[in-house]
Amino acid sequence: MTPTLMALLCLGLSVGPRTRVHAGTLPKPTIRAEPSSAIPWGTPVTIWCQGSLEAREYRLLKNEGDLWTWITQGNLWTWVTQKPLEPGDKADFSTAYMTDSSAGRYHCRYLSPTGWSELSDPLELVVTGVYSKPSLSALPSPVVTSGGNVTLQCASWMTFYRFVLMKEGERQPSSTLDSQRAPSGQFQALFPVSSMTPSLRRTFRCYGYYSHSPHVWSYPSDPLELLVSGVSGKPSLLTPEGPVVTSGQSLTLQCHSDVGYDRFSLSKEGARDPPQLLGRQPQAGLSGADFALGPVRPSIGGWYTCYGRHSLSSEWSAPSDPLDILVAGQLPYTPSLSVQPGPTVTSGENVTLRCQSRSAVDTFLLSKEGAASPPLRLRSKSQTGQHQAEFSVSPVTSAHGGTYRCFGSSSTTPHLLSQPSDPLELRVSGGQDKPSLSAWPSPVVPQGQHVTLQCRSHHKFDTFRMYKDNGILVSKLHSVMSQKGFLIGPVTPTQAGTYRCCGPCPGSSSVWCEGHCEQGRASRTELPPLPPGLHQKPSLWAQPGAVVRSGENVTFSCCSESSFDVYQLSRDEQPHECWLAKGQRRGGESQADFPLGPAHSALGGTYRCHGSFNRSPCEWSGPSDPLYISITGDLPIPIVSATPGSAIPWNESVKILCWGTPESYLYQLEIRGNSTFEVVEKKLGFQKEAEFLIEHMNPNTAGRYQCRYRKLDRWSECSKALELV
């Protein structure tokens, strides 16, 4: 028997099974630590034991396996062994310097005239700040829709045995999970957080510890606040510098809205840092905020979204459309850019821009100088030792004139680009001297929102003029303003029409070249922008279907009972690109077909169509429901399997595993009907497989399952069917 235990037995205070207590007659004491039970190394802590007003003495015990130790003054703790001078039902034990030897499991008890009380419940006292801090991030984003779920990832390069998740304002851990090896080589734990609501603002930190010292924790991770988004009007996100930037360049992202939000948040997909928050900065009738990201570095590349909210609400708006920031000059090669039939072409000709490189390239991007729209992307093809992609412009118009550059990128780092090619200036005869006029974010704008008209020219005009319809002067724009454009809105039907911008005629600062000026310096642009939503929306479908093999012919059909005279087809990824077709009457409806020819990866994306009548050509219907087109090709076919098998007892769970490629960033599980399919679930993450869990098997969840994955801008074909019964 140890000397310590002998001393306790001589005092009649043994704490084993023979301890003399009067169960049921003395209240069990409670124990707590202040300021919390997780104390940073070297800081003070006080343990409180609360019992009865009859208590004469309080004792604090530390449980170390099979050994119990009374805490004495010699162990850095001070405590009162005599009855307090003033009546009270609690006593405190304190130390001024928390160390790993002070950490552990504690109990307390008190002595009354009738004997010793039973032990309190255990207090797990932890010392933090002994090891390096882990990182805490939210998957897929720290901004969660109301009622939605999110996964918190606590990760470290240290071989921690377990990770602990703590919620701000709570004394006890929210959850503790075993560590697992991540594909990156780090050790991690994934904590699910469910049912997010705007009224519950949640800030989390996490810690790691080793199995041999469970009361000795790392430093806390940086705090991570989860934000809840709702369905109120989404803001718009853009950058004056354009989507392609270079290292060291200053970068500002602008989040704007006409809703009048007071606060704005900027979030980056997959970022470990919490979202940036800024107050309102009113600009030209809009509310907005400018997020200065400082000098560009490679880690800035990625997808960004922004949100807005009112100061009296904790719920954020719907997210803006994502903005892809690309960092050029990060890959060690320079592609070349050429044009056929040549750099000077006539309006109406077919033009091909070819980007080539002898280095291995997964995707080529074509960027136009001064364009606000994102670069065009095409999958690289290998030919005679060269990697290349051909961008077709057919037919070319004056709006296509300008300076182009191309870049290469890798599938593993899609936001980092090569050095730019040498610039190539494309001149369109009869139109290359005209200013160009474009609408941002799109020439089709819902009523009540804003549109920016941007007038640009290769000539260094000091001033532009904007005209509407039959020569009505809209505004006089100085060159400094022309780079930002002319803001119109909130849009009303009276603003629908045809706009054009003009520069001064040669040799004159007062004579403006309108319409058919001798030198052709006027740019006339049809803007059917204003405003959709005045008529019933049409329906949109595609043949042979929403998933098309590369090389197959694709035809879109837009149909409506409103018997529209003209239909317009547009793609979300290229809002300035649209197709027009005349409506053909069929029965009580009208329909327009848009044959887009053989499918290629650049055709993939989200499409919508609008309808219009000849009597009001600038008034368009609301958009059809979106139709997402996937182009499949030479990607490996995924494999789908089920664990523990494909025959599952009623109400049991089953895991469905979909195997793709390591570069897959999105997996989709579908359940097939006779002629339809329903998307069951989607999972994000660069990994070679994705796991889907069906928790309760029943007749509604039985069926034929298939999966597919997305790599860069292309979907794979569906896997073979898995019959789940």
N, C-alpha and C positions, 0 to 999 in steps of 0.2 A: 504493500500500500504506500502511496506517495506521501511525503511529509505534509504537503498542502492538504490533502484529504484527511490525514490524521488530525490536523489542527481543527478542521471543521467538525469532525466527529466528537472531539473533546468538548467543543462548545455546545454540542447538542443541536447542530445546524446542518446535518447532512442533507443532501438534496437528492438522494436516490429514492428508491421505492419506499424506504422506511421513514421519510420525512414526516415530522409530527405537525399536521395541520388539522384544522377543524373545517372540513369541507362543508359548504352550505351555510356556514355561520359568518364567514368573512368574505366581503366582496373581493373578487380577483382584481388586482391592480391593473392599470393601463400604463403603457410605456410609449414614449415618442421622443423624437430627436428634433432639435431646432438648431439652425433654420430648416433643415431637411435631413433625410436619412442618407443622402449622397453628398459628401462633404469634400471640397477640394483640399489637397495636401497642404498642410501648414496653416490651416485656418481653424478657428475655435468652433466647438460644438458643445451643446448642452443636452443631456438626456434627462427627461422628466419622468418621474414615477409617481402616479396618483393612486392613492388607496383610500384610507378611511380617516375620519377626524380622530379616531382612537389610536392611530398609529403612533408608536413611541420611537420607532427606528425603521429606516429604509435600507435595503441592501441591493446592490447591483451585481449581477452575475454575468460572466462571459462564458459561453459554451464553445469549447474547442474540441470537437469530437467527443470522446468519452470523458474528457476532463472539464470540470467546472472550476472557475476561479472567481473568488470574491475580488471586487475592484477596491483597491486601497489607495491611500495617498501616495504611496511609493510608485504607483503605476501611472503617474501623470494625472490621475483623477483626484479631485477634491470632493468630499461628500460629508454629510452630517450623520454621525452615529448616535448622537444624543437626541432626545425629544426636542423639537424646535422650541425656541423661546416663545414664539407666538403660535397660537393654534393654527393648524393647517392640515390639509389632507394630501399634500404632495411634497416631494423633495427633488432637488436637482443635483446632477452629477455633471461636472464640466471639465473640459481640457482646453487649453489655449492653443494646442498645436496638434492637429490631426495627422497621423501617420498610418502606415500600413499595419503596424502592430496594434493600433487602436481600433482598426476595422474588425468586424466580426458579428456574431449573433449574440444578442443580449436579452436577458430577462431581469425582472426586478420583483421584490416581495417586501412586505413590511411586517413588523412585530406589533401586536396589540396585547392587551391584558390577557386575552384568551389564547394567545399563541401566535405562530407564524401563519401568514396567508399562503395560499398556493401561488405558483409562479405566474407572472404575466404572460401574455402571448409574446412570441419572439419579436425582437427588433433587429432587422438586418441593417447594420451600419456599414456604409461603404465609403472608402476613400477614393477620390477621383484625381486625375491628373498625373498618373504614374507612367502611362504609355502614350504614344502619339495618337492624335485624334483620328477617328475614321471619317469618311465622307458620308453625307446623307443626301439623297436625291429622290425625286418623285418620278415614277414611270406611269404613263408616258409624259406627264407634265404636272407641275405643281398647281396648275389651274384646272379645276374639276367642275364638271357640270353639276347643277343642283340635283341631289339624290344619287349622284354617281359614285363610283369607287375609284380608288387609286392605290398603287403599290409603292411603298417607301423602301428604297434600297440603301442599306447601311453596309459599307464596304471598306476594306483596308488591305494593305499589302502585308500586314502583320498576321500571324497565324492564330488569331483569337479563337477560343473554344466556343464562345457564345457572344451574341450581340443583344443589347438592351435598348428598347425604345422608350423614351420619356416624353410625356406631354407637358407643356409649360403650364404651371399652376397646380400640378398634381404631385403628391408626395411619393406615390408608388409608381413603379414602371407600368407602362401601358401593355408591354409585351416583352417576352424574352424568347429568342429563337436560337437554335444551334447554328453554328457557322457552316457554310457550304462553299465549295470551290467554284468560282465563276469561270465561264469560258475565257475571260481575260487573264486568268491566273490569280486574281484577287480572291480574298475570302469575304463572303457576304451573307446577309440574311435579308429576306424579302418579307416585309410586314404589310399585310392587307389592311386598308382603312376604308370602311364602307359607309354608305348613307350620308354623304356630305350635304350639309345644309348651310344657307347663308348665315343663320343665327349662331352657328358654332364656328368661330374663328380658331383655327388650330395651328399651334406652333410646336414643332417637335425637335428633339435632339436625340442622338444615339451614342452608345458607349460600347466598348469591347472589353472582354476579360478572358483570362486563361483558366483552365480547369483546376490547376493547383492552388489558385488564389481567387475564388469567386467573389470576394469582398474588396478586391483591389482592381479598380477600373481605369480605363484610359481617360484622357481629356475628352470633354464632350465634343461632338461634331459641331460645325457651324449650325445655327438655327435654321430651320426650314418651315416657312409659313405656307399653308395650303390656302389657296384662294378659290372661291366658289363663283362660277359664272352662270348666268341665266339665259334668257331669251330676248332681252331688250336689244334695240338696234345696234348692229355691229359697227365699229368704227372702221376707218380705212388706214392702211399702213403703207408708207412709201419712203423713198430716200432721194434727196436732191442729187446725190452723187451717182445714182444709177445702181443696178444690182451687181455689177462687176467692179470690184475695187482692188487696190494694190496695197501691199504692206507699207505701213507708215502713213498712209493717207488718212485724213480725218473723216469720220463717218458719223452721220446723224440720221436716226430713224424718226420719222414724223408720224404720230398717231393723231388723226383728226376725226371729228364727228360733228354732225349738225344736231345731235340730241341734247347737247348742253351738259355733258358730264363734268364733274368737278375733279375727279381723280382718274389717272390712267396708269395702266400696268403693261410692261413689256416682258414677254416670256420667250425663251429660246428652247426649241425642241431638244430634249435630252440633256440640257445643261444642268450641272450640279449647283450652280449659283441660283439663289432665289430670284423671283421676278423683280425688275426695277419698278419703283413707284414714283410718280411725279404728280404735282398739282396742275390745275388747269392753266393754260396760257392762251387766252382768246386771240384768234387770228381771223380777220375778214369775215366776221359773222359765224365762224366755226369755233368750237372748243377743241383744244388739242394740247399735245405736249411733245416737245422735241427731246429725244433721248440721245445724248452725245455719248457714243461708244469709244471716243478717243482715237488715238492712232490705231490703224488696222493691224492686226496680227493674225496668224493662221487660225487660231482658235475662235475668231469672230465668225468665220464662215458657218452657215447653217440656216435653218428655217426659223423665222420669227413670226409671232402673232402679238397683237395688242388688244387690250380690253379697256372699257370705261365704266365708271360707276358714279352715282350721286353720293354726296357727302353724308346724307342721312340714311343711306342703305349700305349693307354689307355685301350685297350681291353684285357681282360684276356682269357686264354685258356679254352677249355672244361674242366669240372671237372674231377678229378681223380675218380677211383672207390672208393666207400665209405669204410671207415675203422671203424669197431665197436670196441670201447674200453669198456671193462667190468671190473668193480671194485669188487673184491672178498672180502668176510669177512664183508659184510654190513647187512646181514640178520641173525637173531639169531638162526640158527640151522646148524647142520652138517650132510649131507647125508652120506650113506654108499655105497661102490662100491664093487661088487663081479663079478666073471667071471665063466662062464660055457663053457666047461667041467672042466676047471681048469687054473691056471696061467701058466702052461707049456703045450704047444700044439704042434702038428706036422704041418708043412706047408701043406696047403690044407684043413685042418679041418674047420668046422664052429664054430665060437666063438660068445658068447653073453655076453656083459658087462651090468650088471643090476645096476642102480642107484636107491636107495630107501630112503624114509624119512617118519617119522611119522607126521611131520609138513606139513601143506598145501603148496603144490608147484604147480605152473602153468606150468613151463617148466624146464626140466633138460638139462644140458649142459655137454658134455664130452670133456675134454681137454687132449691133449698128450703133455708131457713135451718136450720142444725144437721145437715143430712144429710151423711153421710160419702161417699155415692156421688157420682160425677161428674155435672155438669149434663146435662140432656137437650139434644140438638141437633136442629135442623130447618133445612133449606134454605129461604132466604127466597123468597117469591113476590111479584111486583109486581102491585098491584091498585089502580086509580083513584088513581095517584100515591103510593100507600103501599107500603112493603115490610112484609110480615107473615109470621108463621108461627103455626099453630094447634096447640097441644099438647092432645091428647085424653086424658082420664082416664075410663075406662069399665070397670066401674062404680066410683064413688067409695066409699071406705071411710074409717073413722075414721083410719087410718094416713096418709091423704092430707091430713088437716088440717094447717095450718101456714102459715108466711109465705113467700111466693114473690117472687122478683125475676127479671127477664130482662135479657139483654145482647145486643149485636150484635157480630159479628166480621167481619173481612175474610179472604178466601182467601189473600192474600199474607202476612198476619201472624196466623195462626189462634190464637195464644196470647195476643194482646192484645185486650182487650174494651173495649166502650164504657162510659160511665157506667151504673150500674145504674138500672133503672126504679124508680119509687116502690114501696115494699113493698105486697104484696097479701096479706091474711090470708084464707085459705079455712077456713070453719067447716063442719064436718060434724055436723049435728044428731044427737043420740043418741050421739055419739062424740067430739065436739070437745073435751070436758073430760077425756077419758081420757089418761093418758100413752101415748106411742107406744113400741113395743118393736121393735127391729131387731137383726139379726145381722151382724157384720162379720168377715171380708170377704164372707161369703155364708151363707145358712141351710143350705147343703149343704157339709159339711166332711169331708174324708177322715179316716179313723180315725188317731189319733196326732197330729193337728195341733190348733191352737187356734182358738177362736171367741170373739169379744167380743160380749156382749149389752148393747146401749145402751138405756137407759130415759130418755125425755125428756118434758117437759111444759111447756105455756105457763104453768101455775101455778108460782109460786116455792116449790115444796115443799122443805123442808129435808132430807127423807129419803125414800127409796123402799124398798120391799121387793120381793124377787123370789121367786116361787113356781113350783114345778114340779108338773105333773100334778095330783094330788088335794090341793092345798093344802100341800104340803111346803115349808117355808120354806128358801130357798136362801141368801139373804144379805140383810143390811140395808145399803142404800147411802145414804151421805150425799150431799148435792147436789154437793159438789165431785167426788166419785167418779163421780156419774152422768154427768158429761160425758165421762168416759173409758170408762165401761162396766165390766161384770163379766166377767173373763176366765175361760173354762172350757177346760181342757185339761191334758195331752194327752187328746183325746177318746176315750172308750170307749163300748161299747154301752149301759152303764148310764146314761149321760147323755143318751140319746135321749129325746125326749118333748115335751110341750107346756109352754111357759113363759108367765108373765105377770108384769107388774110393777104395783104399786099405790102410790098416794099416800094420805095421810091423809084421812079424811072431813072435811067442813066443820066447823069449830069444835072439832076434836078432834085432839090430837097422838098419841093412843094407840089410837084405834079406826081400823082399816084397812079401806078399801072393797075387798072382794073380790067376785069373781063379779058378782052383780047388785045392787050397792050402790044405794041410792036415788038418789044423784047420778051413778051410772055412772062412777066414776073409775078403774075397773080396766081394764087393757088386756090382752087375751088374744091371744097370738100363737102360731100353730102353727109350730114349728120342726122340719121334717123333717130336721134337719141331720145327724143323728148316727147312724150313720156310713156313708157310701157304701162300696161295695166288698165287701159281704157276699154278693152274688149275682153271677151272670154278667152282664156288661154287655150292654145291648141295642144294636141298630143303628138309625141315624137317616138319613132321606133326605127330600128335599123335591120337591114337584111345583109348577111344571113343571120345576124344575131348580135348580142352585146359582146361576145368573145369571138374574135376573128383571127384566123391564121394569117401570118405575114404572106402577102401576095394575093390573097383572096380579094375579089371586088366587093366594095362596100357601098351601099346605097341607103341614105337616110330618107325617111318619109315623114312629112309634117302635115297633119290633117286637122280640120276643125268643122263643126256644124255651122260656124259663123260665116262660111263661104268667103273667106278672105281672098282678095285678088292677088296679093303678093305675100310670099313667105321669106323669112330670113333665118338662116342657120348660123349659129356662132359657137365658139369653143371657149370655155372659161380660161384655159391656159394661154390663149392668144385672143384677148378681147377685141383687138383691132382687126382681126381677120374674120370675114363673114362671107356667106354665099347667099345670093338672091335667086329666087325661082318663081315663076308665074304659077298661080293656083289653077288646077284643073278641076272642073266640077264633075263629081261622081255621085249620082243619086242626090241626096239632100246635103252633101258635104262638098268641100273643096280640099284638094290635096296637092302638094308639091313634092317632087322627088329630087334628091340631091345625090347624083352618082359621083363618088369621090375616087373611083378607080381602084387600082390594087392597093391593099393595105400595107403600110409600113409603120415603124415604131412612132414616127412623128405624128401620126394620125390619132394615137391613143389620147384619151382625155374625156372631159365632161362636156357634153353638147346640150344646147337648148335651142328652141326655135320660137319665133314671134310671127304674128300675122298682121296684115294691114290692108285697108281698102284704097282703091285708086282715088276716091274723093277726098281722102285725108292721108296722104302718103307719109306724113311725119308723125302720125299717131299710130302707135303699135300696141298690140295686145300685151298682156302679161306673158312672161316666159312659160314655156311648157315645163313639165317636171324634168329634172336633169336626167340625162341618159349617159352612163359611163361606158365607154368603149375600151376594151382591152385587146391589145394586139399580141398574140403569142407567136413564137418562132422557134429558135434553136435552143431554148432553155431546157434543161433536163426535166423530165416529167416527175413530179413529186410522188412519194410513197406514203400511203396512209395505213395505219394499223391501230388496233384497239387492245387495251390491257384492262382486265385479265383475259379478254377474249371477245368474240363478236356475239356470243349468246349470254345475255346478262339477266340474272333473276330480277323480278319486279322490285322496284324501289332501291336497288343497289346502284352504286356509282360505277362509272367507266371512264377511262382516260383514252382520248383519241390523240395519236401522235402523227404529225405531218412532217416529213423529212424533205428539205429542199436543198439549198446551197448556203454556204457561210455568208454570202453577200445579200441574202434575202432580208429585206427590212419589213415586210408585211406578209402575214399568212392569213388566209381566209378559209373557213370551214363552211361547206354548203350541204344542205339536205335536199335531195332531188325528188321531184314529183314526176308524174307522167310526162309533162311537157314544160314544167316550170322548175325553178330552183329558189330556195330561200337561204339568204346568208344567215348562218347561225351565230357566228362570232368572228371578230378580227383580232389579231394580236400583232403588236409592234415589237421590233427589236432585231438588230443584226445578229442572226444566229442561224444555224443549219437545221434547226427543227423547232416546232412550236407544239405545245401541249394544250389540249382543250378538254375540260372536265364537264361531264354530264353527271350531276349529283344524284338524280333520282330517275332511274330507268322506268319508263311506262310506255303504253302504246303511242303516245304523242311524240316521244323522242326516238322511237324505233324507226328505221328507214334506211335509205341508201345515202351514204355520206361520201363526199369527195372534197378534196382540198386543193389549193393552189397557192402560189407565192408570187410576190412582186419583187423584181430586181431592177433597180434604176427606174426606167419609165415603161417597163414591160411586165406583163403577167405571163406566168407559165401556163401550159395546158393543165386541165384538171387531172388529178390522179385517177387511177382505176377506182371503181365504186367499192365501198366497204358496206356490206349488208349487216346492219346492227339489229338484232332481234332480242 
